[in-house]
Amino acid sequence: MNLIKVGEIKTPYEKLDDCPSNVSKNGAPCTLVLQEEFEEALLGLKQGQKILVLYWFDQAKRDVLTQSNVHKADGEVVGTFALRSPYRPNPIAASEVYIERIEKNHVFVNGLDCLNETALLDIKPA
């Protein structure tokens, strides 16, 4: 099985500590920059449309099976598959965002939770 990087995500976050812990529609501007050979694949996407963005957390730990749920006051320990944490066997991130605009092979969105130059794997209508 091979994954193909279709582009990269431009964000203002250079360090893991700077990244938000989740996606926010009011978050920082981000840009999905597709490799030029994939520009035609954007045909039919529209401004204001909700899309599902799949990307790869390359710096995430891949051997964590249980984690504390930071969103619960008691820090309940749950299985990795019960959380959106980047720490998972295959650190694939999936986020729903709205298209602000599209210019050539650039899709402008807001609020992604990843480092600058994160690998973009796919875009799908949400």
C-alpha positions in Angstrom: 0.0 0.0 0.0 1.4 3.4 -1.0 0.0 6.9 -0.2 0.6 9.7 -2.7 1.2 13.2 -1.3 -1.0 15.5 -3.5 0.4 18.7 -2.0 1.2 20.4 1.3 -0.6 22.6 3.8 0.7 26.0 4.6 -0.1 27.2 8.2 1.4 29.7 10.6 2.6 26.9 12.9 6.3 26.0 12.9 6.4 24.1 16.2 4.1 21.4 17.7 3.5 23.6 20.8 2.1 26.3 18.5 -0.6 24.1 16.9 -4.1 24.3 18.1 -5.5 21.1 19.6 -8.4 21.0 17.2 -9.8 22.5 14.1 -11.7 25.8 14.3 -13.6 27.7 11.6 -12.4 30.9 13.3 -8.8 29.7 13.3 -5.8 31.0 11.4 -5.8 31.2 7.6 -4.3 28.1 5.9 -3.7 27.1 2.3 -3.9 23.7 0.7 -1.2 23.9 -2.0 -1.7 21.0 -4.5 1.1 19.9 -6.8 0.4 21.4 -10.2 -0.5 18.0 -11.7 -3.5 17.8 -9.3 -4.9 21.2 -10.1 -7.5 19.8 -12.5 -8.8 17.6 -9.6 -10.2 20.7 -8.0 -12.8 21.2 -10.8 -16.3 21.4 -9.3 -15.2 22.6 -5.8 -16.8 26.0 -4.9 -16.2 28.8 -2.5 -18.2 28.2 0.8 -18.3 24.5 0.3 -17.4 22.2 3.2 -14.6 19.8 2.4 -12.9 17.0 4.2 -9.1 17.4 4.3 -6.9 14.4 4.9 -3.4 15.0 5.9 -0.4 13.2 7.6 0.9 14.0 11.0 4.5 12.9 10.3 5.8 13.8 13.7 3.2 11.9 15.7 4.0 8.9 17.9 2.6 5.8 16.3 2.8 3.3 19.2 0.3 4.9 21.6 -2.8 2.7 22.3 -4.4 4.5 25.3 -4.3 8.2 26.2 -5.7 10.7 28.7 -8.7 12.5 27.4 -7.6 16.2 27.8 -11.2 17.4 27.1 -12.5 15.7 30.3 -11.9 17.1 33.7 -10.9 13.8 35.2 -8.4 13.0 32.4 -10.1 9.7 31.7 -7.9 7.2 29.9 -9.4 5.9 26.7 -8.3 4.1 23.6 -6.6 6.0 20.8 -9.5 5.3 18.4 -11.8 7.1 20.8 -9.9 10.4 20.4 -8.9 12.8 17.6 -5.3 12.8 18.9 -2.6 12.7 16.3 -0.9 9.8 18.2 -2.2 6.7 16.4 -0.9 3.8 14.4 -1.5 5.7 11.1 -1.4 9.4 11.9 -3.9 10.4 9.3 -5.8 13.6 10.2 -9.2 14.3 8.9 -10.8 17.8 9.3 -13.9 19.4 7.9 -13.3 23.0 6.8 -15.0 25.5 4.4 -13.4 26.8 1.2 -12.7 30.5 1.4 -11.6 30.7 -2.2 -9.7 28.7 -4.8 -6.9 30.2 -7.0 -5.3 27.8 -9.4 -3.8 25.0 -7.3 -4.3 26.8 -4.0 -7.4 26.2 -1.8 -7.7 28.8 1.0 -9.4 27.6 4.3 -9.3 28.5 8.0 -8.4 26.8 11.2 -6.5 23.6 10.4 -4.5 22.1 13.3 -1.2 21.1 11.7 2.4 22.3 11.2 3.4 24.3 8.2 4.2 22.1 5.2 2.2 19.1 6.5 1.6 16.5 3.7 -1.8 16.8 2.1 -3.2 13.4 1.2 -6.7 14.1 -0.2 -9.6 16.5 -0.4 -13.2 15.2 -0.5 -16.6 17.0 -0.4 -18.0 16.8 3.2 
